[in-house]
Amino acid sequence: MILPADTTSWVVTDGKIGDEGQCLAIAEALGLTPSVRRVAPRPPFAWAMPYGPIDPREAPSEPDSPIAPPFPDILIASGRRAIAYVRHVKRASQGRTFTVILKDPRTGAGAADLVWVPAHDRLRGPNVIATLTSPHRITPERLAAARAAPPSCLAGLPGPRAAVLVGGNSRHHRFTAADIARFTSLLGELAASGVSLMVTLSRRTPQALADAVKEIVTRNACYIWDGQGENPYIALLALADSVVATADSANMVAEAAATGVPILVFEPSGGHRKIKALLEGLTSAGAVRPFAGRLEVGAYLPLNSTVTIADAIVTAYRRHRSHL
């Protein structure tokens, strides 16, 4: 237990899976069991986020308020709609609540007691911590447990094995017909070389891409999660000799870097400077190579920034408490 067992905590987001998952990862690394609070500001207040006030219909005094007291010792938040609520709780708790924001709040470093940003963001300050990869819930303990007791759907797959993390269209990336043909051709080459594919798709995966990937999996007697039951995502990573990941998701690539096995990245059309910077950093660390349709070898020290961020929070929180 990093913090006292009676430390209370909230995770505050608007419910986006990516934001909430990162906050929960940090809370778990701190040894906390947070209360998950989801805000849902309505227009015109939502339009003013992150700069404006909270939606008064979600004020602490209102029935079913997501930020009703008693206020926590630590509040961890992410997403632009949560920023005003962080400020509100800080004031309402008379400064007692220690506030953490994950990702640039767009309102400056003073938006919280501590702010985490990826290293490719520009925000800096004495209360800002920047790391190459983002926080996530892929821990060495979870990977070891999955290796020790893999699900039956994966245990029988012969090695070598590749986890295939397929994303989809996003604000900055688009899978064109040419991208789909190129990606699935490379996947076909990998499977034909004797590598067992262990595939999971995203909710963003376009149907044409999903259909093409499923055809390769079926043809080569590999595995693809069908969306039923729990996604064996951690087991895929734990059992992989390499990870194939599409570059549209920085989170997927960062999670793969926790394995210490080569990450083979496929870049669809488009791109963004932040993801480019992440890939360059991971390439320099020996983690990332371009996906060329073959298995790659070469281990590196697993990269996991979650513990680094949690340690910085503990130090800052203890300092905060000493001043109360």
MARVEX-475010 format. One record per residue (C-alpha): residue in three letters; residue number from 1; y, z, x. Coordinates in steps of 0.001 Angstrom, whole numbers. Each point is the difference from the previous one (the first is absolute). Layout:
<sites>
{res->Ala; n->NUM; py->Y; pz->Z; px->X}
...
</sites>
This chain:
<sites>
{res->Met; n->1; py->0; pz->0; px->0}
{res->Ile; n->2; py->3215; pz->-1166; px->1672}
{res->Leu; n->3; py->2307; pz->1833; px->-2428}
{res->Pro; n->4; py->-486; pz->3304; px->-1851}
{res->Ala; n->5; py->-2460; pz->-276; px->-2878}
{res->Asp; n->6; py->2635; pz->993; px->-2552}
{res->Thr; n->7; py->2376; pz->-2862; px->967}
{res->Thr; n->8; py->832; pz->-1923; px->-3179}
{res->Ser; n->9; py->627; pz->-3735; px->44}
{res->Trp; n->10; py->830; pz->-3021; px->-2133}
{res->Val; n->11; py->-590; pz->-3700; px->506}
{res->Val; n->12; py->2734; pz->-1957; px->-1794}
{res->Thr; n->13; py->-162; pz->-3775; px->-573}
{res->Asp; n->14; py->315; pz->-2417; px->-2897}
{res->Gly; n->15; py->-3782; pz->-352; px->27}
{res->Lys; n->16; py->-399; pz->-2975; px->2338}
{res->Ile; n->17; py->-3411; pz->328; px->1631}
{res->Gly; n->18; py->1240; pz->-816; px->3501}
{res->Asp; n->19; py->2844; pz->2534; px->-103}
{res->Glu; n->20; py->-2080; pz->2734; px->-1580}
{res->Gly; n->21; py->-2894; pz->-570; px->2383}
{res->Gln; n->22; py->2207; pz->410; px->3062}
{res->Cys; n->23; py->1493; pz->3217; px->-1370}
{res->Leu; n->24; py->-3439; pz->1409; px->-802}
{res->Ala; n->25; py->-1191; pz->-893; px->3498}
{res->Ile; n->26; py->2782; pz->2082; px->1528}
{res->Ala; n->27; py->-605; pz->2886; px->-2408}
{res->Glu; n->28; py->-3698; pz->40; px->864}
{res->Ala; n->29; py->770; pz->-83; px->3728}
{res->Leu; n->30; py->2198; pz->3061; px->-573}
{res->Gly; n->31; py->-2866; pz->1776; px->-1748}
{res->Leu; n->32; py->1843; pz->-45; px->-3342}
{res->Thr; n->33; py->-1199; pz->-645; px->-3536}
{res->Pro; n->34; py->3127; pz->-1469; px->-1580}
{res->Ser; n->35; py->1034; pz->-319; px->-3600}
{res->Val; n->36; py->441; pz->-3736; px->-629}
{res->Arg; n->37; py->3264; pz->-732; px->-1828}
{res->Arg; n->38; py->778; pz->-3531; px->-1237}
{res->Val; n->39; py->3539; pz->-900; px->-964}
{res->Ala; n->40; py->874; pz->-2810; px->-2411}
{res->Pro; n->41; py->3787; pz->-441; px->-202}
{res->Arg; n->42; py->1123; pz->-2399; px->-2697}
{res->Pro; n->43; py->2963; pz->-2399; px->-1}
{res->Pro; n->44; py->2803; pz->281; px->837}
{res->Phe; n->45; py->-1027; pz->2816; px->2375}
{res->Ala; n->46; py->-2902; pz->-1993; px->1461}
{res->Trp; n->47; py->2429; pz->-2790; px->880}
{res->Ala; n->48; py->2042; pz->2354; px->2175}
{res->Met; n->49; py->-2936; pz->1286; px->2035}
{res->Pro; n->50; py->-35; pz->1234; px->2723}
{res->Tyr; n->51; py->3747; pz->665; px->-121}
{res->Gly; n->52; py->643; pz->1320; px->-3471}
{res->Pro; n->53; py->-928; pz->3248; px->-1771}
{res->Ile; n->54; py->-3349; pz->751; px->-1579}
{res->Asp; n->55; py->-702; pz->-1013; px->-3575}
{res->Pro; n->56; py->1346; pz->3037; px->-1957}
{res->Arg; n->57; py->-2988; pz->-306; px->-2333}
{res->Glu; n->58; py->-2118; pz->1095; px->2998}
{res->Ala; n->59; py->2227; pz->2912; px->1019}
{res->Pro; n->60; py->-1805; pz->3263; px->852}
{res->Ser; n->61; py->1133; pz->1565; px->-3279}
{res->Glu; n->62; py->-1511; pz->-2765; px->-2145}
{res->Pro; n->63; py->-3465; pz->226; px->-1602}
{res->Asp; n->64; py->-2679; pz->-1691; px->2153}
{res->Ser; n->65; py->2414; pz->-439; px->2897}
{res->Pro; n->66; py->-1826; pz->-1248; px->3115}
{res->Ile; n->67; py->2149; pz->2336; px->2103}
{res->Ala; n->68; py->-161; pz->3150; px->-2114}
{res->Pro; n->69; py->181; pz->3259; px->1989}
{res->Pro; n->70; py->-1271; pz->2057; px->1690}
{res->Phe; n->71; py->1055; pz->-2214; px->2880}
{res->Pro; n->72; py->-2418; pz->-419; px->2910}
{res->Asp; n->73; py->248; pz->1089; px->3602}
{res->Ile; n->74; py->-508; pz->-3606; px->1133}
{res->Leu; n->75; py->736; pz->-3231; px->-1855}
{res->Ile; n->76; py->-1373; pz->-3296; px->1351}
{res->Ala; n->77; py->1346; pz->-3165; px->-1615}
{res->Ser; n->78; py->-30; pz->-3764; px->403}
{res->Gly; n->79; py->1534; pz->-2961; px->-1806}
{res->Arg; n->80; py->3591; pz->-735; px->-938}
{res->Arg; n->81; py->-335; pz->1401; px->-3545}
{res->Ala; n->82; py->-967; pz->3397; px->1419}
{res->Ile; n->83; py->3003; pz->455; px->2304}
{res->Ala; n->84; py->2449; pz->1325; px->-2609}
{res->Tyr; n->85; py->-2633; pz->2508; px->-1142}
{res->Val; n->86; py->-398; pz->1261; px->3572}
{res->Arg; n->87; py->3742; pz->621; px->194}
{res->His; n->88; py->-19; pz->1705; px->-3401}
{res->Val; n->89; py->-2827; pz->2390; px->905}
{res->Lys; n->90; py->1663; pz->830; px->3313}
{res->Arg; n->91; py->3168; pz->1050; px->-1810}
{res->Ala; n->92; py->-1781; pz->1728; px->-2891}
{res->Ser; n->93; py->-2135; pz->2060; px->2386}
{res->Gln; n->94; py->3174; pz->1057; px->1826}
{res->Gly; n->95; py->-1332; pz->-1591; px->3149}
{res->Arg; n->96; py->-3258; pz->1961; px->62}
{res->Thr; n->97; py->-2273; pz->-3015; px->-523}
{res->Phe; n->98; py->-715; pz->-1899; px->3218}
{res->Thr; n->99; py->192; pz->-3720; px->-798}
{res->Val; n->100; py->-1825; pz->-2899; px->1657}
{res->Ile; n->101; py->496; pz->-3689; px->-751}
{res->Leu; n->102; py->-2439; pz->-2660; px->1186}
{res->Lys; n->103; py->1649; pz->-3376; px->745}
{res->Asp; n->104; py->3693; pz->-780; px->247}
{res->Pro; n->105; py->1747; pz->1559; px->-3028}
{res->Arg; n->106; py->2860; pz->-2543; px->335}
{res->Thr; n->107; py->2505; pz->2817; px->-398}
{res->Gly; n->108; py->-52; pz->1215; px->3599}
{res->Ala; n->109; py->-1938; pz->2575; px->1985}
{res->Gly; n->110; py->1726; pz->2839; px->-1856}
{res->Ala; n->111; py->-1983; pz->-760; px->-3161}
{res->Ala; n->112; py->-2638; pz->2557; px->1050}
{res->Asp; n->113; py->-718; pz->2703; px->2544}
{res->Leu; n->114; py->-2406; pz->-2386; px->1736}
{res->Val; n->115; py->-453; pz->-3757; px->-376}
{res->Trp; n->116; py->-2897; pz->-2093; px->1289}
{res->Val; n->117; py->440; pz->-3733; px->608}
{res->Pro; n->118; py->-2200; pz->-2611; px->1669}
{res->Ala; n->119; py->1176; pz->-796; px->3517}
{res->His; n->120; py->1151; pz->-3478; px->-1006}
{res->Asp; n->121; py->2606; pz->1482; px->-2393}
{res->Arg; n->122; py->3498; pz->563; px->1340}
{res->Leu; n->123; py->694; pz->3486; px->-1427}
{res->Arg; n->124; py->237; pz->2657; px->2685}
{res->Gly; n->125; py->1367; pz->3547; px->200}
{res->Pro; n->126; py->-835; pz->3515; px->1196}
{res->Asn; n->127; py->-2059; pz->583; px->-3164}
{res->Val; n->128; py->-1690; pz->-3426; px->35}
{res->Ile; n->129; py->-3492; pz->-566; px->1384}
{res->Ala; n->130; py->-1150; pz->-3581; px->667}
{res->Thr; n->131; py->-3596; pz->-1057; px->711}
{res->Leu; n->132; py->-1713; pz->-3353; px->489}
{res->Thr; n->133; py->-2422; pz->396; px->-2906}
{res->Ser; n->134; py->488; pz->1512; px->-3434}
{res->Pro; n->135; py->-1699; pz->3170; px->-1306}
{res->His; n->136; py->-3295; pz->-374; px->-1848}
{res->Arg; n->137; py->-3083; pz->1923; px->-1089}
{res->Ile; n->138; py->-2480; pz->-1557; px->2440}
{res->Thr; n->139; py->-957; pz->2999; px->2119}
{res->Pro; n->140; py->-2612; pz->285; px->2772}
{res->Glu; n->141; py->-1889; pz->2469; px->-2181}
{res->Arg; n->142; py->-199; pz->-2410; px->-2937}
{res->Leu; n->143; py->-1108; pz->-2862; px->2233}
{res->Ala; n->144; py->-2698; pz->2161; px->1594}
{res->Ala; n->145; py->-1260; pz->1156; px->-3395}
{res->Ala; n->146; py->-222; pz->-3603; px->-1227}
{res->Arg; n->147; py->-1942; pz->-1049; px->3096}
{res->Ala; n->148; py->-2401; pz->2913; px->-423}
{res->Ala; n->149; py->-697; pz->-718; px->-3678}
{res->Pro; n->150; py->957; pz->-3598; px->-868}
{res->Pro; n->151; py->-298; pz->-1184; px->-3599}
{res->Ser; n->152; py->-3223; pz->-1850; px->-766}
{res->Cys; n->153; py->1863; pz->-3260; px->-657}
{res->Leu; n->154; py->1037; pz->-75; px->3671}
{res->Ala; n->155; py->-2743; pz->1909; px->1817}
{res->Gly; n->156; py->-2424; pz->-2942; px->-82}
{res->Leu; n->157; py->2378; pz->-2600; px->1404}
{res->Pro; n->158; py->-1106; pz->-1107; px->3457}
{res->Gly; n->159; py->2424; pz->259; px->2887}
{res->Pro; n->160; py->2331; pz->-1068; px->1300}
{res->Arg; n->161; py->2266; pz->623; px->-2983}
{res->Ala; n->162; py->3598; pz->-860; px->-776}
{res->Ala; n->163; py->2156; pz->1712; px->-2602}
{res->Val; n->164; py->2100; pz->-2660; px->-1717}
{res->Leu; n->165; py->3195; pz->1326; px->-1598}
{res->Val; n->166; py->1449; pz->-2750; px->-2175}
{res->Gly; n->167; py->3539; pz->456; px->-1280}
{res->Gly; n->168; py->1968; pz->-2527; px->-1956}
{res->Asn; n->169; py->3381; pz->-1350; px->-922}
{res->Ser; n->170; py->2961; pz->2274; px->651}
{res->Arg; n->171; py->3775; pz->-158; px->290}
{res->His; n->172; py->-302; pz->-1478; px->3484}
{res->His; n->173; py->-3377; pz->-1733; px->99}
{res->Arg; n->174; py->-1648; pz->-2679; px->-2111}
{res->Phe; n->175; py->-3549; pz->-1332; px->126}
{res->Thr; n->176; py->364; pz->-3749; px->-385}
{res->Ala; n->177; py->-2976; pz->-2264; px->-641}
{res->Ala; n->178; py->10; pz->-827; px->3713}
{res->Asp; n->179; py->22; pz->3705; px->905}
{res->Ile; n->180; py->-2949; pz->671; px->-2308}
{res->Ala; n->181; py->-1958; pz->-2907; px->1485}
{res->Arg; n->182; py->745; pz->1107; px->3579}
{res->Phe; n->183; py->-792; pz->3675; px->-611}
{res->Thr; n->184; py->-3259; pz->-626; px->-1838}
{res->Ser; n->185; py->-1075; pz->-2577; px->2595}
{res->Leu; n->186; py->423; pz->2652; px->2717}
{res->Leu; n->187; py->-1861; pz->2564; px->-2124}
{res->Gly; n->188; py->-2810; pz->-2514; px->-458}
{res->Glu; n->189; py->-217; pz->-497; px->3767}
{res->Leu; n->190; py->-143; pz->3762; px->528}
{res->Ala; n->191; py->-2790; pz->461; px->-2543}
{res->Ala; n->192; py->-1940; pz->-3008; px->1364}
{res->Ser; n->193; py->33; pz->1607; px->3451}
{res->Gly; n->194; py->-2134; pz->2838; px->-1353}
{res->Val; n->195; py->2729; pz->2516; px->-815}
{res->Ser; n->196; py->-445; pz->1934; px->-3252}
{res->Leu; n->197; py->3222; pz->-80; px->-2019}
{res->Met; n->198; py->1056; pz->3097; px->-1954}
{res->Val; n->199; py->2854; pz->-1144; px->-2224}
{res->Thr; n->200; py->2550; pz->1707; px->-2198}
{res->Leu; n->201; py->2690; pz->-1857; px->-1918}
{res->Ser; n->202; py->3449; pz->1141; px->-1105}
{res->Arg; n->203; py->1579; pz->52; px->-3420}
{res->Arg; n->204; py->2409; pz->-2523; px->1523}
{res->Thr; n->205; py->-2763; pz->-2415; px->1014}
{res->Pro; n->206; py->584; pz->-3334; px->-1801}
{res->Gln; n->207; py->-2968; pz->-1226; px->-2024}
{res->Ala; n->208; py->-508; pz->-3128; px->2105}
{res->Leu; n->209; py->-283; pz->2095; px->3153}
{res->Ala; n->210; py->-2284; pz->2542; px->-1666}
{res->Asp; n->211; py->-2323; pz->-2749; px->-1269}
{res->Ala; n->212; py->-192; pz->-1685; px->3403}
{res->Val; n->213; py->-768; pz->3279; px->1785}
{res->Lys; n->214; py->-2646; pz->949; px->-2571}
{res->Glu; n->215; py->-1724; pz->-3351; px->523}
{res->Ile; n->216; py->-330; pz->654; px->3740}
{res->Val; n->217; py->-1320; pz->3526; px->-617}
{res->Thr; n->218; py->-2608; pz->-1274; px->-2464}
{res->Arg; n->219; py->-1077; pz->-2874; px->2248}
{res->Asn; n->220; py->-549; pz->2330; px->2963}
{res->Ala; n->221; py->-1515; pz->2982; px->-1859}
{res->Cys; n->222; py->2847; pz->2280; px->1054}
{res->Tyr; n->223; py->1833; pz->2744; px->-1939}
{res->Ile; n->224; py->3119; pz->-72; px->-2150}
{res->Trp; n->225; py->1263; pz->2885; px->-2078}
{res->Asp; n->226; py->-161; pz->-1121; px->-3630}
{res->Gly; n->227; py->2676; pz->2392; px->-1237}
{res->Gln; n->228; py->-2555; pz->2268; px->-1660}
{res->Gly; n->229; py->-168; pz->3649; px->1000}
{res->Glu; n->230; py->1710; pz->1388; px->3064}
{res->Asn; n->231; py->1167; pz->-2436; px->2657}
{res->Pro; n->232; py->-2053; pz->724; px->3188}
{res->Tyr; n->233; py->3097; pz->-805; px->2048}
{res->Ile; n->234; py->-406; pz->2772; px->2576}
{res->Ala; n->235; py->-3682; pz->-873; px->445}
{res->Leu; n->236; py->943; pz->-3632; px->649}
{res->Leu; n->237; py->2317; pz->1107; px->2777}
{res->Ala; n->238; py->-2457; pz->2561; px->1366}
{res->Leu; n->239; py->-2897; pz->-2467; px->287}
{res->Ala; n->240; py->2010; pz->-2935; px->1354}
{res->Asp; n->241; py->-365; pz->-1463; px->3468}
{res->Ser; n->242; py->3212; pz->-1926; px->-704}
{res->Val; n->243; py->2504; pz->-18; px->-2845}
{res->Val; n->244; py->1393; pz->-3207; px->-1465}
{res->Ala; n->245; py->3304; pz->658; px->-1769}
{res->Thr; n->246; py->2615; pz->-2230; px->-1563}
{res->Ala; n->247; py->3523; pz->588; px->1301}
{res->Asp; n->248; py->1691; pz->396; px->-3396}
{res->Ser; n->249; py->-639; pz->3772; px->23}
{res->Ala; n->250; py->1321; pz->2183; px->2816}
{res->Asn; n->251; py->-1911; pz->2930; px->-1499}
{res->Met; n->252; py->-3371; pz->-1764; px->225}
{res->Val; n->253; py->575; pz->-909; px->3633}
{res->Ala; n->254; py->1167; pz->3526; px->850}
{res->Glu; n->255; py->-3064; pz->1522; px->-1671}
{res->Ala; n->256; py->-2291; pz->-2352; px->1919}
{res->Ala; n->257; py->1593; pz->1175; px->3256}
{res->Ala; n->258; py->-1464; pz->3462; px->-629}
{res->Thr; n->259; py->-3506; pz->-1384; px->678}
{res->Gly; n->260; py->423; pz->-969; px->3665}
{res->Val; n->261; py->-1768; pz->-3348; px->-601}
{res->Pro; n->262; py->1698; pz->-3412; px->346}
{res->Ile; n->263; py->2215; pz->-1042; px->-2917}
{res->Leu; n->264; py->-128; pz->-3741; px->-592}
{res->Val; n->265; py->3154; pz->-960; px->-1877}
{res->Phe; n->266; py->461; pz->-3060; px->-2196}
{res->Glu; n->267; py->3613; pz->-891; px->-766}
{res->Pro; n->268; py->638; pz->-1919; px->-3243}
{res->Ser; n->269; py->3175; pz->-1981; px->-623}
{res->Gly; n->270; py->3272; pz->1877; px->244}
{res->Gly; n->271; py->545; pz->3152; px->1998}
{res->His; n->272; py->2512; pz->2755; px->659}
{res->Arg; n->273; py->1559; pz->1385; px->3159}
{res->Lys; n->274; py->-1332; pz->3500; px->-689}
{res->Ile; n->275; py->-3616; pz->-1103; px->-309}
{res->Lys; n->276; py->466; pz->-2256; px->3026}
{res->Ala; n->277; py->1243; pz->2999; px->2010}
{res->Leu; n->278; py->-2965; pz->2107; px->-1158}
{res->Leu; n->279; py->-2487; pz->-2687; px->1012}
{res->Glu; n->280; py->1698; pz->-422; px->3374}
{res->Gly; n->281; py->-187; pz->3762; px->593}
{res->Leu; n->282; py->-3665; pz->149; px->-948}
{res->Thr; n->283; py->-738; pz->-3037; px->2152}
{res->Ser; n->284; py->1595; pz->1757; px->2969}
{res->Ala; n->285; py->-2173; pz->3044; px->-759}
{res->Gly; n->286; py->-3114; pz->-2190; px->177}
{res->Ala; n->287; py->-803; pz->369; px->-3699}
{res->Val; n->288; py->918; pz->-3367; px->-1528}
{res->Arg; n->289; py->-1128; pz->-3554; px->750}
{res->Pro; n->290; py->360; pz->-3187; px->-2067}
{res->Phe; n->291; py->-2970; pz->-719; px->-2277}
{res->Ala; n->292; py->-1841; pz->-2967; px->1499}
{res->Gly; n->293; py->-3244; pz->86; px->-1985}
{res->Arg; n->294; py->-1987; pz->2022; px->2526}
{res->Leu; n->295; py->-743; pz->3634; px->727}
{res->Glu; n->296; py->2143; pz->1582; px->2701}
{res->Val; n->297; py->-943; pz->2877; px->2278}
{res->Gly; n->298; py->2104; pz->2568; px->1820}
{res->Ala; n->299; py->671; pz->3532; px->-1174}
{res->Tyr; n->300; py->3351; pz->1786; px->201}
{res->Leu; n->301; py->1105; pz->3552; px->-664}
{res->Pro; n->302; py->216; pz->343; px->-3813}
{res->Leu; n->303; py->3610; pz->14; px->-1187}
{res->Asn; n->304; py->948; pz->2497; px->-2696}
{res->Ser; n->305; py->3603; pz->1121; px->-470}
{res->Thr; n->306; py->-755; pz->2341; px->-2899}
{res->Val; n->307; py->-625; pz->3024; px->2221}
{res->Thr; n->308; py->3109; pz->-766; px->2089}
{res->Ile; n->309; py->2151; pz->-48; px->-3123}
{res->Ala; n->310; py->-1609; pz->3173; px->-1363}
{res->Asp; n->311; py->631; pz->1824; px->3284}
{res->Ala; n->312; py->3685; pz->-982; px->-133}
{res->Ile; n->313; py->222; pz->1325; px->-3569}
{res->Val; n->314; py->-1573; pz->3324; px->981}
{res->Thr; n->315; py->2488; pz->483; px->2838}
{res->Ala; n->316; py->2997; pz->-892; px->-2173}
{res->Tyr; n->317; py->-1269; pz->2061; px->-2961}
{res->Arg; n->318; py->-432; pz->3116; px->2111}
{res->Arg; n->319; py->3517; pz->-429; px->1332}
{res->His; n->320; py->1268; pz->-456; px->-3563}
{res->Arg; n->321; py->-1753; pz->3181; px->-1173}
{res->Ser; n->322; py->1396; pz->2019; px->2880}
{res->His; n->323; py->3525; pz->-847; px->-1147}
{res->Leu; n->324; py->-453; pz->1038; px->-3635}
</sites>
